[in-house]
Amino acid sequence: MTARVVAATMALLALAACQPEVPEARQRAKATAAEPETVDIPQTVTAIAPGTTPMRDRVAVLGFLNKRNGISRDLTLKPGQAVRIGDAVVRLRACETTAPYEVQQLTGAFVQLDVTDPQDRTRRAFSGWLYKETPSLNVVEHPVYDVWPKSCAMTHPGGVPPPERSAAPARSRSSAPNSTPAAPPPVAAPEADNADESNAI
């Protein structure tokens, strides 16, 4: 029996020696680890095309909807500006439109939506590009608020003509053969009033 007790004690001592002191190691790791820091780096553009509106001079109109009461309003902001509406803060970071000579016309805005909860904690509900013409590309998924771009006032450099549209019909991307229009139904011959006329040649 004593041999079993000695063996069990030796096994416990061996296991205790293998295990590092967890609380001290964790405290040392916490002390040496740096806290993550969020840095807001301003976007700087070194050169823009002549005639293009600088970002600071652009003006965007955003739609804002409170789904609780159904009230919507238009917000007119310049990039870098924010507006508080109740417990929501809408911030415009940038807006852009495609040039008038581009084939696909898009109006986009980089929007951030911050919402304060009842415990006075602010949470970022959305941060990203929203597009007027294709709202399904990026959606503000919030149960109470919705934001969408309506316009972005800016100019583009001139000098490039819009693309020419040909008068030829557009070609289908389908691999199915083109169908031909159905032939008109045959016209029935007039019926003869008497049998003698129908047999006469």
C-alpha positions in Angstrom: 0.0 0.0 0.0 2.8 2.4 0.8 4.4 1.7 -2.5 1.2 2.8 -4.2 1.0 6.0 -2.2 4.7 6.7 -2.9 4.1 6.1 -6.7 1.0 8.3 -6.7 2.8 11.1 -4.8 5.8 10.9 -7.2 3.5 11.0 -10.2 1.7 14.1 -8.8 5.0 15.8 -8.2 6.2 15.0 -11.7 3.1 16.5 -13.2 3.3 19.6 -11.0 6.9 20.1 -12.1 5.9 19.9 -15.8 3.1 22.5 -15.6 4.3 26.1 -15.8 2.8 28.6 -13.5 -0.1 29.8 -15.6 -1.2 32.9 -13.7 2.3 34.5 -13.6 2.9 33.7 -17.3 -0.4 35.3 -18.3 0.3 38.4 -16.3 3.7 38.7 -17.9 2.2 38.3 -21.4 -0.5 40.9 -20.7 2.1 43.4 -19.5 4.3 42.9 -22.6 1.6 42.8 -25.1 0.7 46.2 -26.6 -2.9 47.3 -26.7 -4.2 47.5 -30.3 -4.6 51.1 -31.4 -6.9 52.4 -34.1 -5.3 55.0 -36.2 -7.3 57.2 -38.6 -4.9 57.8 -41.6 -6.2 60.7 -43.8 -6.6 59.8 -47.4 -4.3 62.0 -49.5 -4.4 62.1 -53.2 -1.2 63.5 -54.7 -2.6 64.4 -58.1 -6.1 64.5 -59.5 -7.0 65.1 -63.1 -7.5 68.8 -64.0 -11.2 69.8 -63.8 -12.1 67.1 -61.3 -13.7 68.4 -58.1 -11.5 67.9 -55.1 -13.0 65.6 -52.4 -13.4 68.5 -49.9 -15.6 70.4 -52.3 -17.9 67.6 -53.3 -21.5 67.6 -51.8 -23.5 64.4 -51.3 -27.2 64.0 -50.6 -27.9 60.9 -48.5 -31.3 59.5 -47.7 -31.9 58.6 -44.0 -34.8 56.5 -42.8 -36.0 55.7 -39.3 -37.9 52.5 -39.6 -39.5 52.8 -36.2 -41.6 55.9 -37.1 -41.3 55.8 -40.9 -39.8 59.3 -41.1 -37.2 59.9 -43.8 -35.1 62.9 -44.5 -32.4 64.1 -46.9 -28.9 64.8 -45.4 -26.6 67.2 -47.4 -23.0 66.6 -46.3 -19.5 67.2 -47.6 -16.8 64.5 -47.1 -15.6 64.5 -43.5 -18.9 65.9 -42.1 -21.2 64.1 -39.7 -24.8 64.7 -38.5 -26.5 63.4 -35.4 -30.1 62.3 -35.7 -31.4 61.0 -32.4 -29.1 58.2 -31.3 -27.6 57.8 -34.8 -24.6 59.6 -36.3 -24.2 59.5 -40.1 -20.7 60.4 -41.4 -19.8 60.9 -45.0 -16.2 60.0 -45.8 -16.2 60.3 -49.6 -18.5 60.5 -52.6 -17.9 59.8 -56.2 -19.7 59.6 -59.6 -18.6 58.0 -62.7 -17.7 60.3 -65.6 -20.6 61.1 -68.0 -18.7 59.3 -70.8 -18.5 56.0 -68.9 -20.8 53.2 -70.0 -22.1 52.4 -66.6 -23.2 55.4 -64.5 -22.7 55.0 -60.8 -23.1 57.3 -57.8 -21.4 56.1 -54.7 -20.7 57.3 -51.1 -18.5 56.0 -48.4 -20.8 56.2 -45.3 -20.4 55.3 -41.7 -23.3 54.8 -39.3 -22.7 54.9 -35.6 -25.6 54.1 -33.2 -25.7 54.7 -29.5 -27.6 52.1 -27.4 -29.6 52.8 -24.2 -26.4 52.2 -22.1 -24.6 55.1 -23.9 -22.3 52.8 -25.8 -21.7 53.8 -29.4 -21.4 51.0 -31.9 -20.4 51.2 -35.6 -23.4 49.7 -37.4 -22.1 50.2 -40.9 -18.9 51.4 -42.7 -18.6 51.1 -46.5 -19.5 52.2 -50.0 -23.2 52.5 -50.9 -24.3 52.8 -54.5 -27.5 54.6 -55.7 -28.0 52.5 -58.9 -27.1 49.1 -57.3 -28.2 49.2 -53.7 -27.9 45.4 -53.3 -24.1 45.6 -53.6 -23.7 46.8 -50.0 -26.6 47.1 -47.6 -26.9 48.9 -44.2 -28.2 46.0 -42.1 -29.6 47.7 -39.1 -33.1 47.0 -37.6 -34.0 50.7 -37.1 -32.0 52.9 -39.5 -31.3 52.9 -43.2 -29.0 55.1 -45.2 -28.6 55.4 -49.0 -26.9 57.8 -51.5 -29.0 60.0 -53.6 -26.5 62.2 -55.4 -22.9 63.5 -55.4 -22.2 66.9 -56.9 -18.8 66.9 -58.6 -17.3 67.7 -62.0 -15.1 65.6 -64.2 -12.4 66.7 -66.7 -13.8 67.4 -70.1 -12.4 66.7 -73.5 -13.3 63.0 -73.9 -16.4 62.5 -76.1 -19.1 60.1 -75.0 -19.0 56.7 -76.7 -20.8 56.3 -80.0 -23.9 54.1 -79.9 -24.3 52.1 -83.1 -27.7 51.8 -84.7 -27.3 48.0 -85.1 -29.4 45.9 -82.9 -27.8 44.5 -79.8 -26.6 41.0 -80.1 -28.0 38.5 -77.7 -25.5 36.7 -75.3 -27.7 33.6 -75.6 -26.3 30.5 -77.3 -29.7 29.5 -78.5 -30.4 29.9 -82.2 -32.6 32.9 -83.1 -36.2 32.0 -83.6 -38.0 33.0 -86.7 -41.4 34.6 -86.5 -44.3 32.2 -86.9 -46.0 32.1 -90.3 -49.4 33.6 -90.5 -52.2 31.0 -90.4 -53.5 29.9 -93.9 -56.5 31.7 -95.2 -59.5 29.4 -95.7 -60.9 29.3 -99.2 -64.4 30.7 -99.7 -67.0 28.0 -99.6 -69.1 27.6 -102.8 -72.8 28.0 -102.6 -73.6 25.1 -104.8 -71.8 22.0 -105.8 -71.8 22.8 -109.5 -69.6 25.8 -109.1 -67.0 24.0 -107.1 -66.6 21.3 -109.8 -66.4 23.7 -112.6 -62.9 24.4 -114.0 
